[in-house]
Structure formats: structure tokens, C-alpha cells
Amino acid sequence: MSATLEALPRPRVERAARRRRPSRAASAARRLLVVALLLALWQCASAFGWVDVQTLASPAEVAEAGLRLWRSGELLPSIGISLRRVSIGLVIGVSIGSALGIVAGLSKLGEEIVDAPLQMLRALPFLGLLPLLIVWLGIGEGIKVGLVVIGVIFPIYLNLHKGIRAVDPRFAELAQACGVGRWGLVRDVIVPGAWPSFLVGLRFALGIAWLSLVVTEAVNADAGIGYLIQQGQQFLQTDVILLGLVIYALLGWLLEGLVRLIEWRTLGWRREFVPA
């Protein structure tokens, strides 16, 4: 009987869905192809004079500037310093945002205490806090990390809080009926249920972290990618300015890819809609 059931063909809809589902390698290749085409279009616009190379350097000139700074020993330390700043800010901001999201998500009293002040602070443009943070933290490393921390807290808190509250209460009732305690409920039901929302918040936080770093590294920076951009601005070197912006974009893209990898490894159980 079991052999007969195994011999039955799979449903036609499932087979069609499997045929339409793109491989990860093909998807990554198409993404890179789009970037390559945009760079080629940019280079062609510079070569044919469609854009003024004095105000917008070509990709070839940006690559030459990167090679020049690499050989001089300026590029790699600057990347490391900026990456260290954003990493420290992310670790602190994600930790604070996660703690506040858990407190507000798991407790009604915690939500009443935490949510209102955070929503009021979120309504403020956090980049507008820069003058006040300079007074508090000075113009050293503190301001550069502190603004990243402030920007990261809110997307982590909002998404984690929403993820916890969006867990199906029937799962919690079933776990409690099976004798699972409170900590077991949090570990086995709430954390897996809220994990996808937390990762969405983390992806938003990455973008805000790099935005914050761009702003803070423009404040009396003596090292980092922002310092290179400042130097390019002073000497009207658009190739160096664009090089710094491209590095910011690439680092953000790499960290985004890391979060996608975490999603792929930890959310394999979740089925998503895959368009044709």
C-alpha cells in the first residue's frame, strides 16, 4: 500500500511551483548582472560626454582612485575604522532595542512603561540630535558610535515588539496545555515566531546605521571613509568622493547579504510566496 502511495505522481501545482522556483545561484547572478549593466551605462555616459567627468567621475576613474589609495596604504585602514564604528554601534543598538522590545512584547506593564517614551523619541528626527550629542559626547569616537546606536534602536524595537505580539496565541495555549513553563514558552514558541520580524528590523537597522555613520564621519573626522570623502571634497576630487560612497554601499550590501544568509539558514522551515 505504501509503495503504491509513493508511486503516485506529485500534484501538478507543486511540480509547476518547483520548476518556477529559481536557484539561488541564478538569482545572485541576475542581481550582479543588473549592477554590471548600471556600471556599464555609467561608463558609457562618461565616455560619450553625456555627463561632465569634472562633476561626476567615471567608474574607471573611481577604480583608479581606489587603486591609488590602496597602494598608499590609506584605503584599508579607513575601511576598517568605519566598519568598526558601525559594528560597535550595531551591537549596542541591537542589544538595547532587543531588550526593550522583549520587555514591551512580553509584558503589558512593560509596554506601558517603555512604548510611550520610545514612540515620542522616534518621532524626533534622530539626525537632528547631532548638535546635542556633540555637546554631550564631544566630536570624538563617542558621537560617531552614539548616533548609530540611536538610529538602530527604533527599527529593532518596533519589529521585535510587533513580532512577539503577532505570535499566534493558539500556539501558546497549546504549549501551556502540554505543561510548558514560561521560559519554555518564550524559547520554543515566542522566539521562533518573532525571529522573522526581528530579522526584518535588523535589515532596516543596517541601512540606518550606515546613514548615521555617513553623517557622523563628516563631523571633524580624522580617519575612516568619511575622512576620505572630506579630503576629496576639499581638493575637488569627485573620484575620491564617489569611491567613498561606493565603499559605503558595498559594505552595507555585504552586511545585508549576511542577514539574508542568516534568514536562509534559520528560516528554512518557513514557506514563502515565490512569484513566477
Secondary structure in CASP SS format (residue, H / E / C, confidence):
PFRMAT SS
TARGET T0000
AUTHOR 0000-0000-0000
METHOD secondary structure of the structure
MODEL  1
M C 1.00
S H 1.00
A H 1.00
T H 1.00
L H 1.00
E H 1.00
A H 1.00
L C 1.00
P C 1.00
R C 1.00
P C 1.00
R H 1.00
V H 1.00
E H 1.00
R H 1.00
A H 1.00
A H 1.00
R H 1.00
R H 1.00
R H 1.00
R C 1.00
P C 1.00
S C 1.00
R H 1.00
A H 1.00
A H 1.00
S H 1.00
A H 1.00
A H 1.00
R H 1.00
R H 1.00
L H 1.00
L H 1.00
V H 1.00
V H 1.00
A H 1.00
L H 1.00
L H 1.00
L H 1.00
A H 1.00
L H 1.00
W H 1.00
Q H 1.00
C H 1.00
A H 1.00
S H 1.00
A H 1.00
F C 1.00
G C 1.00
W C 1.00
V C 1.00
D C 1.00
V C 1.00
Q C 1.00
T C 1.00
L C 1.00
A C 1.00
S C 1.00
P H 1.00
A H 1.00
E H 1.00
V H 1.00
A H 1.00
E H 1.00
A H 1.00
G H 1.00
L H 1.00
R H 1.00
L H 1.00
W H 1.00
R H 1.00
S H 1.00
G C 1.00
E C 1.00
L H 1.00
L H 1.00
P H 1.00
S H 1.00
I H 1.00
G H 1.00
I H 1.00
S H 1.00
L H 1.00
R H 1.00
R H 1.00
V H 1.00
S H 1.00
I H 1.00
G H 1.00
L H 1.00
V H 1.00
I H 1.00
G H 1.00
V H 1.00
S H 1.00
I H 1.00
G H 1.00
S H 1.00
A H 1.00
L H 1.00
G H 1.00
I H 1.00
V H 1.00
A H 1.00
G H 1.00
L H 1.00
S C 1.00
K H 1.00
L H 1.00
G H 1.00
E H 1.00
E H 1.00
I H 1.00
V H 1.00
D H 1.00
A H 1.00
P H 1.00
L H 1.00
Q H 1.00
M H 1.00
L H 1.00
R H 1.00
A H 1.00
L C 1.00
P C 1.00
F H 1.00
L H 1.00
G H 1.00
L H 1.00
L H 1.00
P H 1.00
L H 1.00
L H 1.00
I H 1.00
V H 1.00
W H 1.00
L H 1.00
G C 1.00
I C 1.00
G C 1.00
E H 1.00
G H 1.00
I H 1.00
K H 1.00
V H 1.00
G H 1.00
L H 1.00
V H 1.00
V H 1.00
I H 1.00
G H 1.00
V H 1.00
I H 1.00
F H 1.00
P H 1.00
I H 1.00
Y H 1.00
L H 1.00
N H 1.00
L H 1.00
H H 1.00
K H 1.00
G H 1.00
I H 1.00
R H 1.00
A C 1.00
V C 1.00
D C 1.00
P H 1.00
R H 1.00
F H 1.00
A H 1.00
E H 1.00
L H 1.00
A H 1.00
Q H 1.00
A H 1.00
C C 1.00
G C 1.00
V C 1.00
G C 1.00
R H 1.00
W H 1.00
G H 1.00
L H 1.00
V H 1.00
R H 1.00
D H 1.00
V H 1.00
I H 1.00
V H 1.00
P H 1.00
G H 1.00
A H 1.00
W H 1.00
P H 1.00
S H 1.00
F H 1.00
L H 1.00
V H 1.00
G H 1.00
L H 1.00
R H 1.00
F H 1.00
A H 1.00
L H 1.00
G H 1.00
I H 1.00
A H 1.00
W H 1.00
L H 1.00
S H 1.00
L H 1.00
V H 1.00
V H 1.00
T H 1.00
E C 1.00
A C 1.00
V C 1.00
N C 1.00
A C 1.00
D C 1.00
A C 1.00
G C 1.00
I H 1.00
G H 1.00
Y H 1.00
L H 1.00
I H 1.00
Q H 1.00
Q H 1.00
G H 1.00
Q H 1.00
Q H 1.00
F C 1.00
L C 1.00
Q C 1.00
T H 1.00
D H 1.00
V H 1.00
I H 1.00
L H 1.00
L H 1.00
G H 1.00
L H 1.00
V H 1.00
I H 1.00
Y H 1.00
A H 1.00
L H 1.00
L H 1.00
G H 1.00
W H 1.00
L H 1.00
L H 1.00
E H 1.00
G H 1.00
L H 1.00
V H 1.00
R H 1.00
L H 1.00
I H 1.00
E H 1.00
W H 1.00
R H 1.00
T H 1.00
L C 1.00
G C 1.00
W C 1.00
R C 1.00
R C 1.00
E C 1.00
F C 1.00
V C 1.00
P C 1.00
A C 1.00
END
